[in-house]
Structures are given as C-alpha cells and as structure tokens.
Amino acid sequence: MQNKWRLAKAGFDYDVVAVFGSQSTGKSTLLNRLFGTRFDVMSEAQRQQTTRGIWADRGTGGMPVLIMDVEGTDGRERGEHQDFERKSALFSLAVAEVVIVNMWENMVGLYNGANMGLLKTVMEVNLQLFSGGEPKKTLLYFVIRDHVSAAPLESLATTLTTDLARIWDSLSKPPGTESASMASYFDVKFASLPHKLLQPADFEREAVGLRRHFTDVGSPEYVFKADYKRRVPADGFPHYASSVWEKVVSNKDLDLPTQQELLAQFRCDEIAAAALEPFRELLAPVRLRVQEGKVVEDLGAIAQSARTQALDAFVAQAARYHSGVYTKKRAGLMATLDAELHAVLLNQVKNASAQAAEAFSREAARAIDEDNGGGFMEIVGKVRSRVMVRFDR
C-alpha cells in the first residue's frame, strides 16, 4: 500500500473496485481506459485468457482507487464449474465497494448465460459475508459492451433488473435473511459502450465520459458513496485482504464484521507497540538516573509529555478502527503507560525521600549547633518546614 501504491496514509479516503465478467470480454481493456492502469490485454489475433487470478493496481494521476482485475469466468484454462470463480467473487466482494460487471450486449437476456451464473454466485456469497451483522451495500455497475443495436440502454437495464430479481428470489438464503430484499445488499447502475473496433472514436469518447463517474466527486453519477465503504483504513488493508483470502481459500466461514474486528485487534496492537517505542526511548535516560538514586528535575512534566505524545500517536491511527476494539486497546495502552511511569515516579519519590531525610538530619544538626536560644522543637520544626518545601517541589 505504501511502497507501490502510496496509499498507506490515506485513512478511509480511498476506494476499491473489482471487475467481473466472462473471459475475453475486454475487462482489462475497460479498466485501463477508466483508470489508466496497465493490465495485460488480449491480443486480437489470439483468443486466449490473459488475466489469471486477481491482479491489483492503483489508478493513475493520484487517483486514490485500488482496482482489482479478476480472472474471467467460464475460461477454458480452468474448465467448467471451477471453485475459483466462487472464491474470487467472495474475496472481491469482501474488499470492493464497486463491482463492475463487464458483459457484451448479446449476453443481455440470456438468463442461463455465464454472467447470470456469476451474478448468482455474487449474491450468494454476499449474503454469507454479512451473516454476523448489518450488511454493507455494494454497487453492481453493469457496463454493457459492444452496444450496437437500436435497443436503448433503459431497455437493456430493465431486462437485467428483471433477471437480477429472479436470481435473488431463487437463492437459498441463510436463516434470518429469508425476507431480505436485494436493495438491502446492492445498488445497481448501468452504462454501455460502443463497439471498440467498429466504432473506435465513439468508444473512446464514451469511455472518457464513463471515467468521470469514478473521478468527478461533484458529478451526480459519482459512484463512490459512503454507504459502500468497507471501513478498512488503508494502512490495514494488506493485512485485512490477506486474512480474508486465507479464510476464502481454506473454505472457512467468513463474515466481514468479524474480520474487521480481528483487523482492528491486530492493527491496534501494532499501533500501540509503535507508540510505546518513542515513549520508552524518552523515558530510558530518566529511568536510569532515578535508578542511580538521583532526583530528576521536572520529572512530572517530562512524564506527562511522554504519556500525551504516546496516546496522541495511538489515537491518530487507531481511532479509525472498530470502536469497541479501539476503546479497549486504548485503555490497555494507558494502563501500560501508567504502570511504567508509576515505577519511575515511585523511585523518584524514594530518592527524594532519602535526600530529604539526609538534608533534615544535616540541617537540623547544624541548626542545633548554632542554637541562639530557640527551643529544640522550634528549631526542628523550622528545619522540617524548609526540607518539606523542597521535597514537595
């Protein structure tokens, strides 16, 4: 996130997009046009799969968008009924806010076609993701390619919407979600592009317009809405993605609320450890001096400053994570800071007490020797008062 994409410090100000679709429908080409990425594209002379697995890149021009190019479905290289399709869909939905469904116009209305099977998979796994809490919406953005017929986009969108409703109704939903509506989990948008080879100029013009939906925050068509955010801070994204993929490939149950809590625990521990390092470095020479029996001037101010710096450093990064985990880890860090400071301050008090006792004995003896007629208790009381003033400071 930092070395390659320079997004580690983005906090929540970044977005994730994935693209699904059949093999050889030009998914990588579309992403390269929309985001300026450099994903490998298929040669026009050879109809074979280019994207294997899941590849990621950042949009060009400072665009804070991470784009995932997902291997095409129904590819000959993997064969039919491949398990990878489901796993890649599950992983992509766990991390992406917007899923671009790339399909040819002549696939619209083919209810039993490859894309409909993929969409059924997408919906099924999305229900699984949020079995432990409130669902986060995902935007399904259908981009219909090679739109050369006279059928308007609205007509194609109606057909796809009808198919989506049929798929949703046919799903075997987990307990507690039987009456859930598709709108609780997905928003749907549609766009189309002319034929890239037959209408190259029109294709490029429309692609530029479509790009604005992903880049122009002021556009009413802007796709990255707060409702779609997965609430994973950028600095925690690599660990989050890694843990999600580990769950996916091992066929273990995966729900995002749990994963986000686990991520928060991991990152808050990391952030707390990082905050403790400069705190301990600052305290080390002070600790050494009090261990040697010395009294450190302004120790209270030094301790308060070190504690505040450590807490501020922790809060600045950790407050973005799961609130319950953050609050607990913050309390734990405060307890650690206070315990380490307590040990230093206790030694300081012991040293100050020893110095005060020594000073009292020395000054009291001298005052008694220099007695100018005052009573013993009066002399001792005056010495005691002077010593206690210095001790309290």
N, C-alpha and C positions, 0 to 999 in steps of 0.2 A: 504493500500500500504506500510505502514511503519511497523506497529506492527507485521503483519503476513508475508508479502512477502519481506520486506526490499527493496522496490523499489522506495520509495518516492524521493530519491535524484538522481535517475538515469537520470533525464532530458529526452532527447529523446533516450537514449541508452537502450531501452527495446523494446520488440516486443509482439504482441498479436496474438494468434492462436485460431481458433474455429474449432470444428469438427461437421459436419452434416452427416446424414445418417439414414437409416431405423432402427427401433428398433431391438435390438438383433443381430446386425451385428458386435459387438465387438468394438465399438468406444472407450469405456473407456479402454478396454484392450490395444488397439493401443496406446492411449495417455500415459498410464502407461509405456509401453515399450519405447516409444520415448523420454519421458520427465522425467521419474522417479516419476510421480505423483502417488497418491493413490486413484483414483476414484473407487467407488464401481463397481464391475463387476458382470455379471450374472452367476448364478450357472448353471453348465452343466445339472443338474437334473431338473431344473425348468425353462421353457421358459417364463419368465415374465420380464416386464420392470424394469430396475434398476434406470436409471437416470431420475429424474423428474425435470423439469425446466432447469435452466442453473447453472452449478457449475463452480467455477474457482479455480485454484491453480497455484503455481509457479513451474517451472522446477527445479529439484534438481541440486546440485553441483554448485550453484552460477549462474546457467543459468538465464539471465535476460529476461525470457519469461513468459508471463502470458497466461495460457491455459484455454479455456472455453469448457466444456463438455456439449453439447446441447442435450436436450431431443430428443430421436428418433422419427422420423416421422411415420405415419400410425400405431401408437400404439393403442391397444385395449382399454387401460385405458382411453384415451381421445376421442376415436371414430373417425369417418371419417370427413373430411372437417374441421378440427379443426383450429380455428383462431390463436391458439398459434403457429402453425408452421410458419405462416407469421410473427408474432410479434418477435419470436425468431430469425428468419432469418434477419429481419430488424435490430434488436439490434446487432446481431453478426457482420453483415457487417459494421455497423456504427463504431465499435470499433476494429475489427480484420483486420490485414493485410493479413493473410493467412487463407484460409478456406480449411480444409481437408474434402474432400467428401469421406466417407468410404462406399464401396459397394462390394458386392460379385461379383465374375466373372460371375455367371449365370444371373446377372441382366443386364450385358452389352448388348446393342442392344434391350432391352425391352423399346421401346420409350414411352409406356404408363405406365411404372412401376412407383413405388413410388418415386424413385430417380429423374426421369425426371420431375415429378411434383414439387419436391422440387427445382430442378435447375431452373425451370421456375419462381418459387417464388423468388429465389435468384436474378435472373436477373431483374425481375420487380421492386423489392424493391431497388435494387442498382441504377436503373435509378431515382427513387424518391429521393434518398439520395443526389444526386448532381444536383438537379434541379436549385439550386441557384448559381452554379459556375462550375469551371473546375473539371472534375472527378478525383478522386484518384484511381489508379488501385488496384485491389485485385487479389491475386494469388489463383486460384482454383486448389488445389492439389488433384488429384484423386488417392486414394490408393485402388487398386483392391485386395480384399481378397480372400483366398482360390483359388489361381490361380493354377489349377491342369491340365488344358487342354494343348494341344500341341500348341494352338494359341499363337504366340509371343505377347509381350506387345505392340509392334508397331501396330499390327493389332487391338488389343482392343482399343488402343488410337485413331486410325483412326475412328473406329465406334463411339466412344464417341464424337470426334470432329465433326463428321457429325451431330450427334444428337443435339449437342450444337448449331450448326449453324442453324438448323431447328427451334429450340426453339427461338433463337434470332430473326429470321425472322418473327416468328409468334406473337411476342409481340406487343401489342398496346402501342406504345411509346409516351411519353409526347411531347407536342409541342416544336419544336426546336431540338429534338433528333431523328427525323424520319429517318435521313440518317446516324446516328451514327453507327459505327462498334463495334462489340463485343470487338475487340482488344483495343478500347479506354478505356474500363472499366475493362477488365480481361486479365490476363495471365493464361495459363493452363499448368500444368505439370502432368505427370503420373508415377506411380510406382505400383508394385504388390508384394504381399507376398504369400508364400506357405501356404498350409493348416496347421493351428496351431495344430490340433490333429493328422492328418495323417503324417505330416512332421515336427514334433516339432523342431528338430535340424536345419533344413533348415529355418524354420520360425524365430527362434531366431537369426540366422546368418544374414538373410536379414533385420530383424528389426534393428539390430545394424548398418548395412550399411545405412539404411534409416535415422536413428537418426543423422548421420553425416551431412545430408542435413540441419538440423536445428541447428547444433552446431559448425561445422567447417567453420569458416569465410573464410578460404582460399580455400575451395572447390568450383569448378565451378558449383556444384549443390546447393550451399548455397541459401536458399530461401528468406531470409530477405533482400530485396533490398530497397534502399532509396525511390524508386517510390511508394512503398506500404505504407509508413509511413503516419499515420493519423495526425502527428504533434501535438499530445497532450502530453505535458510534464507529466512525471509520477506523480508529486505532484498534478496535476489537474485531473488525470484520474478518481478518485472516484466521483468527482462532475460531470464530463463530462458523465460518464456512468449512473449516477443517473438521470441526466436531459434527456438523450437520452431515457432511459427506461420509464420515466414519459410521454414523448411525445408518445412513442410507445403504451403503454397500454391505453392511452386516445384517440388513433386514431387521433392525431393531425398531421398536416403536419410536416415533419422532413427533413431538409436538412443540411448536415454537415457543410458547410461554415458558416451558421447562428449559429449553435450550437457552433462552435469553437470561433466565436466572442463573444457569450454570456459567454462561459467559460473564455475567456480572460478578459472580464469585471469583472467577479466575482473574478478570481484569482488575477488580478492586484489590485483590491480594497483590497483584503486580504493582499497581499504582502506590499502594501503601508501602511496599518494600522500597520502591524508588524514592518515596518521600522521606523514609527513615534514614536513608544514606547520608544526605547532607546534614540532617539533624544530628546524627551521631558524629559526623566529622566535626561539626561546630562544637559539640559538647565534649569531644575527646580531650583537648588540652585543659579544659576546665575540670573535667573529671580527674585527670592526672594531678592537677595542682591540689585539689581537695584531698586526694588520696595521700599526698605528701604532707598533709597536715596544715596546709595554708588556707587562709580565708580569702576568697576571691571577691574583689570589689564589684558591685553592681551585678551580682550573680542572678538576682531576681529578674532584672531587666533582660539579661542575656538569655535566661531560661524561657521567659515569656516570648521573646522574639523568635527563638528557635522553634518553640512549640507552634506559634502562629504561622511561621513560614511552612512548616511541615503540613499543618492542617490545610492551609490555603492551597498548597501544591496538590494535595489529595483531592480536595473538593473541586478544583478546576477541571480535573479529568474524570473523576469517578462519579460526579453528580449526574452525568448523562445516563448512567446505567440504572437498572431496575431499582426503584426507590427503596423497597424493603431491604434488599441486599446492601445497597449503598449506606442506608442508615445504620444497619448492623455493623458493617465494616468500618464506618467512621467512628462508631462508639468503641470498637476494638482498637483502632489506631490511637484514639485519645487515651484509652487505658494504658496502652504500651508507652506512649509518650510520658504520661503522668508517672508511671512506675519507674521509668529510667530517670526522670527528673527528681523524683522523690528520693532515690538513692543518693544522688549528688547533693541535694539540699540537706538531707539528713547528715551527711558527712560534713557539710559546711557548718551546720548548727553545732555538731560535736566539736569541730575545730574552733569555732567562735566561743563555745562554752569553755573549752580548755584555755584559750587565750584570755578570756575574761577572768577566769579563776586565778590564773597566773598573775595577771595585772592587778587584781584585787589584793592578792597576798603581798605583792611587791609594793604597791602604793600604800596599802594600809600599814605595813611595817615602817615605811619611810615617814608616814604621817604621824605615827605614834612616837617615833624617834624625835620628830621635830615638834612634839606637843608643846603648844604655847598656852596651856591651861585649859583646853577643852576637855570634856569628858570622853571616856573611851567610846561609848555608844554614839556620841555625836560625831567623833572622828570617823568611826567605821561607817556610819550612815552616809556621810558626805562622800567617802571613797566609793561606797557601793553605788550611789546615785550616778557618779561620774562614769563608772565602769559600765553600768546598765545602759546609759545613754549611748555609749559607743557600741555596745553589744546589739542594741535594737537597730542601730543603723545598718 
